[in-house]
Amino acid sequence: MKKLLVCLVMLLSCFVIVGCNNSDVKTIGILQPVTHEALDKAREGFIDALKEAGLEEGKDIKIIVNNAQGSDSDLGLMAKSLVSKCDITLGIGTGAAQALKAQEEKIGSTNPLLFTAVTDPVDAKLVSSLTNPGSFVTGTSDMNPVSDQIALVKKYIPEADKIGVFYTASETNSAVQAEMAKKEAEKEGIEVIVATATDATDLQQSLRKLCATEGLDALYIPTDNVVAANMNAVKSVVNEYSILTVCGEESIMNAGGHITLSVDYYMLGKRVGEMAVQIIKEGKEPSSIPVGVMTASECKFAFNEENIKAAKLEHLNIGK
């Protein structure tokens, strides 16, 4: 009987010790709206930053990754699930970050919420300002160097006087960039024709109508998750009309565009990962960590020679 009691006490002690160790493990939930190269790179950069800081999976942290694969309803359900069981969450993209914040506010939680690949976090009502986030939310913005991207049109087509701007109407971050592009182009005396798609179902038809506009010299596509996931449809249209397409970032360009000055999404994710490390290791509050923004000098000039040839635009001598 004594031996049995001793065994039970030892077993209980082990259970308590394991329980205490597990309570030190921080659960980090990552919410991604859809699969495409830029968002994948941001996720990879975030996870790599945690590893490089010595935070080990299973020992120090537990990472849960949810991907809504383009479904808004799934995005909301996944946000609810992650908020209920995670110590820290990361929203990749505006919609994911907004869904996580809405769930936290619904249950009265102030657990740290990080975001990345959000173009305008102030307009998205995620933070009060870039320098003073003001709550439990902070992260990194993928605001493009829009003026420099628009300048690429004039660099390679000096006589350009009419461009099209195309994005998905439901993407608030894309709308912000589209408005910026319109203002920048008009400063240069370029007429801007703006067109939107409702979703993937009418994307190709809407873009074809825009590209058929008489005298259209070039096309600008901001960072847009729906467009990014359907660049094959975009590529077929711009090839058909042989129209120079400037994209908001490199992976969208590689999938069907021609030229960009691109934010590095891996580094963007890595920077927000470093913020997570500060929160976990140093006990920092998100409100004390300014939103990270990449400068134009940190962005990468890139072009896709294969896509340029496919659109019969070799005469523009891009990159030469």
Secondary structure, 3 states (H helix, E strand, C coil): CHHHHHHHHHHHHHHHHHHHHHHCCEEEEEEECCCCHHHHHHHHHHHHHHHHCCCCECCCEEEEEEECCCCHHHHHHHHHHHHHHCCEEEEECHHHHHHHHHHHHHHCCCCCEEEEEECCCCCCCCCCCCCCCCCCEEEEECCCCHHHHHHHHHHHCCCCCEEEEEEECCCHHHHHHHHHHHHHHHHCCCEEEEEEECCHHHHHHHHHHHHCCCCCCEEEECCCHHHHCCHHHHHHHHHHHCCEEEECCHHHHHCCCCEEEECCHHHHHHHHHHHHHHHHHHCCCHHHCCCEECCHHHCEEEECHHHHHHCCCHHHCCCC
